[in-house]
Amino acid sequence: MSHRSGLSVALPIYLLVATAIGFVDYRVRAHPVRGFDEYPRAVVANTEDPPGKYRVLAPFAFETAVKVTSLDRVVVWVGFRWLCTFAALIATHFLLTTWFSAAHAVTGSLLSGAMLLLTFTNSWPHPDHLTEWALSAAAMAAMVRNRDGAFGGFLWLGALNRETSAFLWLLYAVSRPWSRAHVLRTLGFGAGWAAIYTGLRAWRGVAWYDPWQAFRNLEFLGLLPDNYDPYFRAYAWFGLVLIGPGVWIGWRSWARQPRFTRSALLVVVPTFVSTAFLFSSIIETRIFTPMIPVLAATIMFGLSGADTQPTGA
């Protein structure tokens, strides 16, 4: 599978994997009606509690698709989730072919799909979850290929989807050598993100809530109560399983890592994990989804047999 023709061969594989992930997503997630009926309606009507009321991209896109197609909500929901998954796999492929042969890019993309399955824990299927995966992978691919305009578009779409898109901006800021031009572009992208963040609250109304989760997360690390299934009691540690191998392999193969993954290992991943521990519920492993593409890249660089291309950040 050559570097140039790889995507044409990879697409049927990603079609298969997206369908398999979609089946698992729909069948194993608790309270699917909350995901495709109650929540998106509430977000569009601006009756959802914060921070959900500000995460407008996926609910509005889904509700628009329901209206335009006139199809059953479940049919549109399954199709919407499938498209997000398929797009995420393709975006990861473009990210990885910056450095690797197409064959190794497929391997890394499949690895990212396997990692995603670990995020199907202890939560109903949020509409923004798989959208976040796709946008994160696409933004990273644009970042390492020096497509700044595309990066800005994906970053700002991400700002409409979830606040964690801010970490894409952080990764952009630290993953390139500092220069006047880079500082100005970084400030510009950050200003655009902040304008969207502020604008959403001006549009939808400011609603305060207490995001502090550190004490609860400390309790969760002691395992969930006995009335949980023994497997599910370890939910709080699933994030470590998701993040840990990529970090460990990345440090062991530091000399082979490019600036992009080194910056993630040194700055972005630790900052993201610390923020998640303080302000998110770590028993919902989906919060770590934005880190999946860069962790897949880190692991691929750690494989001694990986056939790297001579390009990339």
Secondary structure, 3 states (H helix, E strand, C coil): CCCCCHHHHHHHHHHHHHHHHHHHHHHHCCCHHHHHHHHHHHHHHCCCCCCHHHCCHHHHHHHHHHHHHCCCHHHHHHHHHHHHHHHHHHHHHHHHCCCECHHHHHHHHHHHHHHHHCCCCCCCCCCHHHHHHHHHHHHHHHHHCCCHHHHHHHHHHHHHHCHHHHHHHHHHHHCCCCCHHHHHHHHHHHHHHHHHHHHHHHHHCCCCCCCCCHHHHHHHCCCCCCCCCCCHHHHHHHHHHHHHHHHHHHHHCHHHCCHHHHHHHHHHHHHHHHHHHHHCCCCCHHHHHHHHHHHHHHHHHHCCCCCECCCCC
